[in-house]
Amino acid sequence: MKRAEEAQLEGIEAGLNAALRLSPHSVESLKGLANEVLALECTRPALTVYAYSDEDGALRLRGVHDGPVATRVTGTLEDFAELARANDPA
């Protein structure tokens, strides 16, 4: 992954973690998923981001992952935007 893309992921990661810190329950929930990798595969534009939480409940984003993936979610950018806007807690 190019350095610019890594910097973008770091910025997104920082913003997500700042938001998560506003919800201690969310941070505690993420601790239970420590090191379980979620692959977010965007088909349009083509981009895959790997997300996992560390033992402290912080969310980590990476552009490359060589190990096992617990869950894979695939869709277009529009699909992911719709999912982010949904009021459904699932």
Protein Blocks (a to p, Z undefined) as FASTA:
>chain_A
ZZklmmmmmmmmmmmmmmmmmmmklmmmmmmmgoiacddddfbdcddddddddfkopacd
dfbdfbdcfbdcdddfklmmmmmmpmbfZZ
